[in-house]
Amino acid sequence: MLDGADLRNADLGEADLRGASLRGVKFDGANLKGADFRGDVLLSGNEPDAREREKNAGKPGAPKRPPPRAANTNGADLSRFSMSHSNLEGAQLSGANLLAVQFKNANLTNAKLAGCNLTDANLHNANLKGAGLSNAVVKNTDFRHANLDGAHLEGCDLSAADMTGANLVRGEDTLPQNIREILKNHYLWIREDGRVGQRAQLSNADLTYVDLSTVNLSGANLNTATLKGANMAQSLFVMSDLAFADLTDSNLSRSTLDGANLTEANLTNANLRGVIMGPVDLKDGSGKPTGRLWRTNLSRATMVNADLTGADLRHANLTEADLTGANLTGANLTKARLDGAKLDGATMDEVIMS
């Protein structure tokens, strides 16, 4: 038993802690590289009621210490443990209960955290490069400024986690198989001019923080899709449907969205530097120009604090769009519709309006 042990800054590399009782153990700054916490590790750390029982042990009328309990049979119960600044590189914590655990500034490179409960956990500035977090619960988890490069996040719902400043761009290989197949068929559809393959139907799809840079998703249906934090730099979304999509904190710099539908899309804090959102010249069945234009539709879109430096917004429909605090330096708004658009605090230096 290690109950109450002070293991701060201890070297516990490759330690086998399966089934250990670790109530109240302090691991701050410890080297836990390769440590194995699987199994029924008993009781969580720093439980107020447990500390109170220890304090009053032996006194008349003091509550008896309950028998040790395991949080669940799938992994360790390390809830509320403090492991800030510790080295947990490659540690085996699959299925662990890590409720409100303190991992601030911890090294969790290649750690096995699949199926963990990380609700309310603090991973501020933690290094999670290559960590396995598939199917982990990350409700209200603090990932601020964490390094999640190459982390496996299949099945994770990041919508309720704080990802401010986090380094996270996941490859398409981390997406569910069905979405990977849809993308593969769409790329084929584009490459073969629609003769084979199939247009992507990704309405409501979770593409959070996915790397979709330099891809061609023209004509794709991404209506109401979640693309928060996604990297879509230098990609093609010509005539794509992104209405009601969540593009918060996304990177669309130098991408082409001519004729795209972004009605009521959320582009708050998006990087839209050099983006092309001009019109599409419509042609008839024989390929001849009709003289009609298909505008990019940004009506009622939220673009608060978006960076639109040098953006091409010619003929774009920005009716009732919210551009509060947006940077429109050098943007081309020739013949754009701005009826009812909010431009409070927007930077309009060198904007082209003719």
C-alpha positions as CSV (number, residue, x, y, z in Angstrom):
1,M,0.0,0.0,0.0
2,L,1.1,3.5,-0.8
3,D,-1.7,5.4,0.8
4,G,-0.6,9.0,1.7
5,A,2.9,8.6,0.3
6,D,4.8,11.7,-0.9
7,L,6.2,10.6,-4.2
8,R,6.8,14.1,-5.5
9,N,9.8,14.1,-7.9
10,A,10.3,10.4,-7.4
11,D,11.7,8.2,-10.1
12,L,9.0,5.6,-10.8
13,G,9.8,4.8,-14.4
14,E,8.2,1.5,-15.7
15,A,6.6,1.0,-12.2
16,D,3.9,-1.7,-12.1
17,L,1.2,0.0,-10.0
18,R,-1.7,-2.3,-11.1
19,G,-4.1,-2.8,-8.3
20,A,-2.1,-0.5,-5.9
21,S,-3.9,1.5,-3.2
22,L,-2.8,5.1,-3.9
23,R,-5.2,7.2,-1.8
24,G,-3.8,10.6,-1.2
25,V,-0.5,9.9,-2.9
26,K,1.3,13.0,-4.3
27,F,2.9,12.5,-7.7
28,D,3.8,16.1,-8.6
29,G,7.0,16.2,-10.6
30,A,7.4,12.4,-10.5
31,N,8.9,10.4,-13.3
32,L,6.2,7.9,-14.2
33,K,7.4,7.1,-17.7
34,G,6.0,3.8,-18.8
35,A,4.2,3.2,-15.5
36,D,1.2,0.9,-15.6
37,F,-1.9,2.0,-13.7
38,R,-4.3,-0.5,-15.1
39,G,-6.6,-2.6,-12.9
40,D,-8.4,-1.7,-9.8
41,V,-6.2,1.1,-8.3
42,L,-8.0,1.8,-5.1
43,L,-9.6,5.1,-4.1
44,S,-9.1,8.5,-5.5
45,G,-6.5,11.0,-4.4
46,N,-7.0,13.9,-2.1
47,E,-10.6,13.0,-1.2
48,P,-11.8,15.5,1.5
49,D,-13.8,12.9,3.3
50,A,-10.9,10.5,3.3
51,R,-8.5,13.1,4.8
52,E,-11.1,14.0,7.4
53,R,-11.4,10.4,8.5
54,E,-7.7,10.0,8.8
55,K,-7.5,13.2,10.9
56,N,-10.2,12.0,13.3
57,A,-9.1,8.3,13.4
58,G,-9.3,6.8,16.9
59,K,-11.4,9.6,18.3
60,P,-14.7,8.7,20.0
61,G,-17.5,8.7,17.6
62,A,-15.3,9.1,14.6
63,P,-16.6,7.4,11.4
64,K,-15.0,4.1,10.6
65,R,-12.8,3.9,7.5
66,P,-14.7,2.2,4.8
67,P,-13.1,-0.7,3.0
68,P,-11.1,0.3,-0.1
69,R,-13.2,0.5,-3.3
70,A,-12.3,0.3,-6.9
71,A,-13.8,3.1,-9.1
72,N,-14.5,0.7,-11.9
73,T,-13.3,-2.6,-13.3
74,N,-11.9,-1.2,-16.5
75,G,-9.1,0.9,-15.1
76,A,-7.6,2.8,-12.2
77,D,-9.4,5.4,-10.1
78,L,-7.0,8.4,-10.0
79,S,-9.7,11.0,-9.7
80,R,-8.6,14.3,-8.3
81,F,-4.9,13.2,-8.2
82,S,-2.3,15.8,-8.6
83,M,0.3,14.9,-11.2
84,S,1.3,18.4,-12.4
85,H,4.8,18.6,-14.0
86,S,5.1,14.8,-13.8
87,N,6.6,12.6,-16.6
88,L,4.0,10.1,-17.7
89,E,5.5,9.4,-21.1
90,G,4.0,6.1,-22.4
91,A,2.1,5.5,-19.2
92,Q,-0.7,2.9,-19.4
93,L,-3.9,4.6,-18.1
94,S,-6.4,3.0,-20.4
95,G,-10.0,3.2,-19.0
96,A,-8.8,5.1,-15.9
97,N,-11.1,7.4,-14.0
98,L,-9.2,10.7,-14.2
99,L,-12.0,13.0,-13.0
100,A,-10.6,16.4,-12.1
101,V,-7.0,15.1,-12.2
102,Q,-4.2,17.7,-12.3
103,F,-2.0,17.1,-15.3
104,K,-0.9,20.7,-15.7
105,N,2.5,20.9,-17.5
106,A,2.7,17.1,-17.4
107,N,4.5,15.0,-20.1
108,L,2.0,12.5,-21.4
109,T,3.7,11.8,-24.7
110,N,2.4,8.5,-26.2
111,A,0.4,7.8,-23.0
112,K,-2.4,5.3,-23.3
113,L,-5.6,7.1,-22.2
114,A,-8.2,5.3,-24.3
115,G,-11.6,5.3,-22.7
116,C,-10.5,7.5,-19.8
117,N,-12.8,9.8,-17.9
118,L,-11.1,13.2,-18.1
119,T,-14.1,15.2,-17.1
120,D,-13.0,18.5,-15.4
121,A,-9.3,17.4,-15.7
122,N,-6.6,20.1,-16.0
123,L,-4.2,19.4,-18.9
124,H,-3.2,23.0,-19.3
125,N,0.1,23.2,-21.2
126,A,0.5,19.4,-21.0
127,N,2.4,17.5,-23.7
128,L,0.1,14.9,-25.2
129,K,2.0,14.3,-28.5
130,G,1.0,10.9,-29.9
131,A,-1.2,10.1,-26.9
132,G,-4.1,7.6,-27.4
133,L,-7.3,9.3,-26.3
134,S,-9.8,7.4,-28.4
135,N,-13.3,7.4,-26.8
136,A,-12.1,9.4,-23.8
137,V,-14.6,11.6,-22.0
138,V,-13.4,15.2,-22.1
139,K,-16.3,17.2,-20.8
140,N,-15.0,20.5,-19.4
141,T,-11.5,19.3,-19.8
142,D,-8.8,22.1,-19.8
143,F,-6.6,21.5,-22.9
144,R,-5.4,25.2,-23.0
145,H,-2.1,25.4,-24.8
146,A,-1.7,21.6,-24.7
147,N,0.3,19.9,-27.4
148,L,-2.0,17.3,-29.0
149,D,0.1,16.8,-32.2
150,G,-0.6,13.3,-33.5
151,A,-2.9,12.5,-30.6
152,H,-5.6,9.9,-31.4
153,L,-9.0,11.4,-30.6
154,E,-11.4,9.0,-32.4
155,G,-14.7,9.1,-30.6
156,C,-13.8,12.1,-28.5
157,D,-16.4,14.9,-28.3
158,L,-14.2,18.1,-28.0
159,S,-17.2,20.5,-28.1
160,A,-17.3,21.0,-24.3
161,A,-13.5,21.0,-23.8
162,D,-11.4,24.2,-23.6
163,M,-9.1,24.0,-26.6
164,T,-7.8,27.6,-26.4
165,G,-4.3,27.8,-27.8
166,A,-4.0,24.0,-28.1
167,N,-1.8,22.5,-30.8
168,L,-4.1,20.0,-32.4
169,V,-4.4,19.1,-36.1
170,R,-5.5,15.5,-36.6
171,G,-5.1,13.7,-39.8
172,E,-8.0,12.1,-41.8
173,D,-6.8,8.8,-40.6
174,T,-8.2,9.6,-37.1
175,L,-11.7,10.0,-38.5
176,P,-14.3,7.2,-38.3
177,Q,-14.2,4.7,-41.2
178,N,-17.4,5.9,-42.8
179,I,-16.3,9.5,-43.0
180,R,-12.9,8.4,-44.4
181,E,-14.8,6.5,-47.1
182,I,-17.0,9.5,-47.9
183,L,-14.0,11.7,-48.4
184,K,-12.2,9.1,-50.5
185,N,-15.2,8.8,-52.8
186,H,-15.5,12.6,-53.0
187,Y,-11.9,13.0,-54.1
188,L,-12.5,10.3,-56.7
189,W,-15.7,12.1,-57.9
190,I,-13.7,15.3,-58.3
191,R,-10.8,13.7,-60.0
192,E,-13.0,11.8,-62.5
193,D,-15.4,14.8,-63.2
194,G,-18.3,13.0,-61.6
195,R,-18.1,9.9,-63.7
196,V,-17.3,7.7,-60.7
197,G,-17.2,8.3,-57.0
198,Q,-19.8,10.3,-55.1
199,R,-20.3,13.8,-53.9
200,A,-19.6,14.0,-50.1
201,Q,-22.6,14.1,-47.9
202,L,-21.2,15.2,-44.6
203,S,-24.1,17.1,-43.0
204,N,-23.7,17.2,-39.2
205,A,-20.3,15.5,-39.5
206,D,-17.7,16.1,-36.7
207,L,-14.6,17.3,-38.4
208,T,-13.2,19.2,-35.4
209,Y,-9.5,20.0,-35.7
210,V,-9.1,17.8,-38.8
211,D,-6.3,18.7,-41.2
212,L,-8.1,19.3,-44.5
213,S,-5.5,21.6,-46.0
214,T,-4.9,21.6,-49.8
215,V,-7.9,19.2,-50.4
216,N,-10.7,19.7,-52.9
217,L,-14.1,19.5,-51.3
218,S,-15.9,21.5,-54.0
219,G,-19.6,20.7,-54.2
220,A,-19.5,18.9,-50.8
221,N,-22.5,19.0,-48.5
222,L,-21.1,20.2,-45.1
223,N,-24.3,21.7,-43.9
224,T,-24.3,22.1,-40.1
225,A,-20.9,20.2,-39.9
226,T,-18.6,20.9,-37.0
227,L,-15.2,22.2,-38.4
228,K,-14.1,24.0,-35.3
229,G,-10.3,24.5,-35.3
230,A,-10.0,22.6,-38.6
231,N,-7.0,23.4,-40.9
232,M,-8.4,24.0,-44.4
233,A,-5.7,26.3,-45.7
234,Q,-5.4,26.4,-49.5
235,S,-8.3,24.1,-50.0
236,L,-11.1,24.3,-52.6
237,F,-14.8,24.6,-51.5
238,V,-16.3,25.9,-54.7
239,M,-20.1,25.7,-54.6
240,S,-19.9,23.8,-51.3
241,D,-22.7,23.9,-48.8
242,L,-21.4,25.1,-45.4
243,A,-24.7,26.7,-44.2
244,F,-25.0,26.7,-40.4
245,A,-21.5,25.0,-40.1
246,D,-19.3,25.7,-37.0
247,L,-16.0,27.1,-38.4
248,T,-14.9,28.7,-35.2
249,D,-11.1,29.1,-34.9
250,S,-10.7,27.4,-38.3
251,N,-8.0,28.2,-40.8
252,L,-9.3,28.9,-44.3
253,S,-6.4,31.1,-45.3
254,R,-5.9,31.3,-49.1
255,S,-8.7,28.8,-49.7
256,T,-11.2,29.2,-52.5
257,L,-14.9,29.3,-51.6
258,D,-16.4,30.8,-54.8
259,G,-20.2,30.4,-54.8
260,A,-20.2,28.6,-51.5
261,N,-23.2,28.7,-49.2
262,L,-22.2,29.9,-45.7
263,T,-25.6,31.1,-44.6
264,E,-25.5,31.6,-40.8
265,A,-22.2,29.8,-40.5
266,N,-20.1,30.6,-37.4
267,L,-16.7,31.9,-38.5
268,T,-15.7,33.5,-35.2
269,N,-12.0,34.0,-34.9
270,A,-11.5,32.2,-38.2
271,N,-8.3,32.8,-40.2
272,L,-9.6,34.0,-43.6
273,R,-6.5,35.8,-44.8
274,G,-6.4,35.9,-48.6
275,V,-9.5,33.8,-48.9
276,I,-11.3,33.9,-52.2
277,M,-15.1,34.2,-51.8
278,G,-16.0,35.6,-55.2
279,P,-18.9,34.7,-57.6
280,V,-19.1,31.7,-60.0
281,D,-19.9,32.5,-63.6
282,L,-22.8,30.3,-64.4
283,K,-22.8,28.4,-67.7
284,D,-25.5,26.6,-69.7
285,G,-25.5,22.9,-70.6
286,S,-23.2,23.5,-73.6
287,G,-20.7,25.3,-71.4
288,K,-21.4,28.8,-72.7
289,P,-21.5,31.7,-70.2
290,T,-25.0,32.8,-69.2
291,G,-24.0,36.2,-67.9
292,R,-25.4,35.3,-64.5
293,L,-23.3,35.1,-61.3
294,W,-23.7,32.7,-58.3
295,R,-22.6,34.7,-55.3
296,T,-20.9,33.4,-52.2
297,N,-23.6,33.5,-49.5
298,L,-22.5,34.8,-46.1
299,S,-25.9,36.2,-45.1
300,R,-26.3,36.2,-41.3
301,A,-22.9,34.6,-40.9
302,T,-21.1,35.3,-37.6
303,M,-17.5,36.5,-38.4
304,V,-16.7,38.2,-35.1
305,N,-12.9,38.9,-34.8
306,A,-12.3,37.0,-38.0
307,D,-9.1,37.9,-40.0
308,L,-10.2,38.8,-43.5
309,T,-7.0,40.6,-44.5
310,G,-6.7,40.6,-48.3
311,A,-9.9,38.6,-48.7
312,D,-11.7,38.6,-52.1
313,L,-15.3,39.2,-51.3
314,R,-16.4,40.6,-54.6
315,H,-20.2,40.2,-55.1
316,A,-20.5,38.3,-51.8
317,N,-23.8,38.4,-50.0
318,L,-23.0,39.7,-46.5
319,T,-26.5,40.7,-45.6
320,E,-26.9,40.9,-41.8
321,A,-23.5,39.3,-41.3
322,D,-21.8,40.1,-38.0
323,L,-18.3,41.4,-38.7
324,T,-17.8,43.0,-35.3
325,G,-14.1,43.4,-34.7
326,A,-13.1,41.7,-37.9
327,N,-9.9,42.7,-39.8
328,L,-10.8,43.6,-43.3
329,T,-7.6,45.3,-44.2
330,G,-7.1,45.3,-48.0
331,A,-10.2,43.2,-48.5
332,N,-12.0,43.5,-51.9
333,L,-15.7,44.2,-51.3
334,T,-16.6,45.4,-54.8
335,K,-20.3,45.0,-55.3
336,A,-20.7,43.0,-52.1
337,R,-24.1,43.2,-50.4
338,L,-23.7,44.7,-46.9
339,D,-27.3,45.5,-46.0
340,G,-27.7,45.2,-42.2
341,A,-24.2,44.0,-41.7
342,K,-22.5,44.8,-38.4
343,L,-19.1,46.4,-38.7
344,D,-18.6,47.7,-35.2
345,G,-14.9,47.9,-34.4
346,A,-14.0,46.3,-37.7
347,T,-10.7,47.4,-39.3
348,M,-11.4,48.7,-42.8
349,D,-8.0,50.1,-43.9
350,E,-7.5,50.1,-47.6
351,V,-10.7,48.2,-48.3
352,I,-11.8,48.2,-51.9
353,M,-15.5,49.1,-52.2
354,S,-15.8,50.3,-55.8
